Amino acid sequence: MQTTPRVFVVGGGLAGLVATRHLAGAGLDATLLERRETVGGRVRTIERDGYRFDRGFQVLFPAYPAVKRELDLEALDLRRFTSGATIARPNHRSVLADPRQQPSSLPATILNPDITMGDRLRVARLWWELRGADPDQFFDGIGADTDTSIETFLRDRGFSDGFIDSFVAPFYGGITLDRSLSTSSHVFEYTFAMLAAGGAAVPAAGMGAIPAQLADRVRAVGGEIETGVVVESISSEGASVTVTAADGTTHEGDAVVVATDPPSARGLTGLESIPTDARACVTQYYALPGRRDLDTGKRLLLNAAGDGDDGPNHVVPHSAVAPEYAPDDATLLSATYLGEPEATEAELADRTRRALESWFPEGRFDELETLRTDRIPFAQFDQPPGIHEGLPDARDPAGSVYLAGDYTRWSSIQGAMRSGRDAAQAVLEDLSR
């Protein structure tokens, strides 16, 4: 009598959840093992005193193919950002917006002193070139010799210093955690196309609603989720695997999918091709009494003057975008600093306060209250030009061990979800043989 293959997935982030769902949905005995008490990995939301705090600045790009395939977007009740941003420096603010989404912003965008008419035409041309592209083409089948940095990509197309320094550096500093724009241009092309197609949003209940929905889908198809299980080692011999937990418990199965963070995945598999150079950030959340209008609407505030000592890379008006993130009588903001600043929480909050006061000299920020600080040493893996050609494949570990994680694709929610599906397909194909 043939038994149902048993598969373990180590790691309860987005990749692990997607992999478990597809394995269980195909009829396998699939169990996810997560070291924390809750799933989600880097995508988590903390609720406290009527506030919702995502772990660091995170947004969802609804146009991502894997997002549309794996999630019920309507059930997430998305709250959308207004496309574009408010560019801020001392005693100066200007608006760059997509007039297709908000026609009333057309005059302010046309008259924006930070952007030349040539830049506007180049943005329109780039949008036209990328709008119908197959998203996978930006990473699949493209050699490292076609890759360059984001800065070089933009300068080769004639974008001005003002556009690059005032808008792209802080905007993509928020996406890639790399204000120097030394990240792979393939990341820029993919995210630019996805933003043009669907913008950015957050679930009304916070980004943690995404792994929560995926976990529900795992259970709905018969998959199991065990939390509080710290996996210490994995061994594979022949057609079987053994997963050993820190408490000495062992789990025997036919295959295991390693879906942990990159350093842990390298430790469990020994694969040197798993990238472990990290991009870090610090995100602070603040409250202001009452519902305040910061004259930016649902747009990001970009620090055109630089980050660090000059203030954060960007500020997010959370309660304007998603009122559910804060009590009715409060305004919730967050500020993100790139890297690992040595400044204390109080010093960072003071820098944010001084930046806001310089951007809004007509406003008052002496009542800005720090609510939470998240220091995230491994928010993304570093993605210089050419790195994606050498990333590991789902089947690269020895034996019946597989990989799922954005580090097999590219650092993003799209990369994580796509990798989970790829790993599950690899397991199913190999077990069917």
Order of alpha helices (4+ residues) and beta strands (2+ residues): beta-alpha-beta-beta-beta-alpha-alpha-beta-beta-beta-alpha-alpha-alpha-alpha-alpha-beta-alpha-beta-beta-beta-beta-beta-alpha-beta-beta-beta-alpha-beta-alpha-beta-beta-alpha
